[in-house]
């Protein structure tokens, strides 16, 4: 009887142990180094989300201690160490309010609520960025899988990944970590 109980307990614990292992390994070190210098960024109005044009701005490059002072612990691990939020733990994935999703690290406009959709994954999902100039992508082979990582163009912060299983018109799903984003509701000033 005890042997059957122990086996059952092991079968119940195994999925949680695996999830914990994935969470620990997802904190994989620092994100790709961002070199100082200018970058072109599309600006957006916080009041109505309309594009304001493209500006050349300096990249945001800080020391780890300065990032730690600027960000919450979870945002620091996601943006600066490429970690992943636990799904369904935030509010952005289910939010319906109109507005802009800006980088929690540098304030760059990344996504708009007009391109947001419910993917059922527990992470905020978008079928396109607010402007392709504001994000950058690179191949990510962590965890033995080839994925496309999405990062903020201005500060290099890890945002999440993009997959080819999204809705029309793009067919893409930008699966973004909530703690990498700061939501600005339409009509509210920054």
NUVOGU-61649 format. One record per residue (C-alpha): x, y, z; residue number from 1. Coordinates in pm, whole numbers, plus 50000, padded with zeros to 5 digits. Example, Ala and Ser with C-alpha at 12.3 -4.5 7.8 and 13.67 -1.06 7.14 Angstrom:
BEGIN
51230; 49550; 50780; 1 $
51367; 49894; 50714; 2 $
***
This chain:
BEGIN
50000; 50000; 50000; 1 $
50276; 50247; 50090; 2 $
50454; 50171; 49765; 3 $
50141; 50256; 49561; 4 $
50095; 50577; 49761; 5 $
50458; 50682; 49702; 6 $
50430; 50607; 49328; 7 $
50108; 50812; 49307; 8 $
50274; 51099; 49498; 9 $
50572; 51091; 49260; 10 $
50339; 51101; 48958; 11 $
50157; 51401; 49105; 12 $
50477; 51590; 49188; 13 $
50660; 51525; 48859; 14 $
50478; 51789; 48648; 15 $
50537; 52057; 48912; 16 $
50905; 51963; 48941; 17 $
50940; 51986; 48562; 18 $
50769; 52329; 48557; 19 $
51005; 52449; 48830; 20 $
51306; 52325; 48634; 21 $
51188; 52510; 48324; 22 $
51134; 52828; 48529; 23 $
51483; 52806; 48679; 24 $
51654; 52740; 48347; 25 $
51463; 53023; 48181; 26 $
51667; 53269; 48389; 27 $
51950; 53212; 48150; 28 $
52196; 53495; 48205; 29 $
52215; 53837; 48054; 30 $
52047; 53945; 47733; 31 $
52240; 54030; 47420; 32 $
52469; 54330; 47470; 33 $
52336; 54660; 47339; 34 $
52600; 54896; 47208; 35 $
52557; 55271; 47259; 36 $
52462; 55483; 46963; 37 $
52162; 55616; 46780; 38 $
51860; 55415; 46671; 39 $
51543; 55507; 46479; 40 $
51226; 55464; 46684; 41 $
50865; 55528; 46585; 42 $
50692; 55748; 46842; 43 $
50322; 55718; 46936; 44 $
50081; 55950; 47113; 45 $
49961; 55820; 47452; 46 $
49624; 55995; 47419; 47 $
49503; 55823; 47103; 48 $
49781; 55585; 46992; 49 $
49841; 55763; 46661; 50 $
50190; 55754; 46511; 51 $
50391; 56073; 46562; 52 $
50673; 55993; 46322; 53 $
51020; 55848; 46345; 54 $
51294; 55996; 46560; 55 $
51660; 55916; 46599; 56 $
51733; 55863; 46969; 57 $
52020; 55724; 47174; 58 $
51997; 55364; 47287; 59 $
51943; 55313; 47659; 60 $
52252; 55138; 47795; 61 $
52282; 55102; 48173; 62 $
52489; 54908; 48422; 63 $
52313; 54613; 48592; 64 $
52288; 54807; 48921; 65 $
52112; 55092; 48741; 66 $
51868; 54850; 48574; 67 $
51798; 54692; 48915; 68 $
51718; 55034; 49061; 69 $
51486; 55118; 48770; 70 $
51294; 54788; 48745; 71 $
51098; 54554; 48970; 72 $
51274; 54224; 49047; 73 $
51059; 54032; 48796; 74 $
51100; 54296; 48523; 75 $
51477; 54291; 48583; 76 $
51495; 53913; 48538; 77 $
51274; 53919; 48230; 78 $
51418; 54224; 48052; 79 $
51784; 54191; 48150; 80 $
51822; 53813; 48197; 81 $
51575; 53671; 47943; 82 $
51351; 53508; 48202; 83 $
50984; 53421; 48145; 84 $
50678; 53522; 48345; 85 $
50450; 53249; 48472; 86 $
50142; 53239; 48247; 87 $
49806; 53372; 48373; 88 $
49971; 53556; 48665; 89 $
49927; 53911; 48537; 90 $
49641; 54116; 48403; 91 $
49760; 54222; 48054; 92 $
49677; 53889; 47887; 93 $
49305; 53939; 47957; 94 $
49291; 54322; 47942; 95 $
49049; 54478; 47693; 96 $
49127; 54845; 47761; 97 $
49255; 55055; 47469; 98 $
49606; 55193; 47490; 99 $
49978; 55143; 47432; 100 $
50211; 54883; 47573; 101 $
50550; 55045; 47633; 102 $
50881; 54888; 47732; 103 $
50906; 54872; 48112; 104 $
51277; 54945; 48079; 105 $
51295; 55247; 47849; 106 $
50938; 55353; 47763; 107 $
50954; 55275; 47390; 108 $
50608; 55211; 47239; 109 $
50607; 54841; 47151; 110 $
50249; 54723; 47098; 111 $
49900; 54870; 47072; 112 $
49580; 54722; 47205; 113 $
49439; 54730; 46848; 114 $
49680; 54447; 46755; 115 $
49623; 54248; 47075; 116 $
49429; 53921; 47080; 117 $
49348; 53645; 47328; 118 $
49578; 53354; 47243; 119 $
49469; 53147; 47544; 120 $
49834; 53109; 47648; 121 $
49826; 53333; 47956; 122 $
50070; 53586; 47810; 123 $
49978; 53910; 47633; 124 $
49972; 53831; 47260; 125 $
49980; 54061; 46958; 126 $
49966; 53991; 46586; 127 $
50208; 54280; 46512; 128 $
50421; 54537; 46695; 129 $
50317; 54903; 46697; 130 $
50602; 54959; 46450; 131 $
50861; 54705; 46333; 132 $
51140; 54959; 46399; 133 $
51070; 54946; 46773; 134 $
51147; 54575; 46816; 135 $
51420; 54347; 46695; 136 $
51437; 53973; 46661; 137 $
51705; 53707; 46673; 138 $
51720; 53329; 46670; 139 $
51707; 53180; 47020; 140 $
51816; 52819; 47065; 141 $
51783; 52803; 47445; 142 $
51606; 52497; 47590; 143 $
51702; 52298; 47278; 144 $
51434; 52463; 47064; 145 $
51478; 52711; 46783; 146 $
51258; 53012; 46851; 147 $
51256; 53377; 46750; 148 $
51327; 53607; 47043; 149 $
51174; 53957; 47045; 150 $
51365; 54242; 47213; 151 $
51319; 54616; 47255; 152 $
51516; 54798; 46987; 153 $
51612; 55086; 47215; 154 $
51728; 54910; 47534; 155 $
51770; 54551; 47416; 156 $
51538; 54418; 47686; 157 $
51402; 54065; 47632; 158 $
51029; 54085; 47563; 159 $
50932; 53731; 47465; 160 $
50908; 53533; 47141; 161 $
50722; 53545; 46811; 162 $
50554; 53237; 46664; 163 $
50390; 53162; 46329; 164 $
50055; 53050; 46475; 165 $
49875; 53384; 46513; 166 $
49562; 53524; 46351; 167 $
49530; 53710; 46024; 168 $
49637; 53949; 45886; 169 $
49996; 53861; 45989; 170 $
49966; 53499; 46101; 171 $
50209; 53589; 46383; 172 $
50178; 53565; 46760; 173 $
50408; 53795; 46955; 174 $
50399; 53619; 47293; 175 $
50521; 53887; 47535; 176 $
50607; 53879; 47904; 177 $
50380; 54104; 48106; 178 $
50657; 54232; 48332; 179 $
50843; 54360; 48023; 180 $
50552; 54593; 47950; 181 $
50405; 54910; 48098; 182 $
50048; 54977; 47986; 183 $
49936; 55333; 47916; 184 $
49557; 55352; 47882; 185 $
49431; 55562; 47593; 186 $
49371; 55921; 47701; 187 $
49616; 55912; 47993; 188 $
49941; 56099; 47977; 189 $
50271; 55917; 48035; 190 $
***
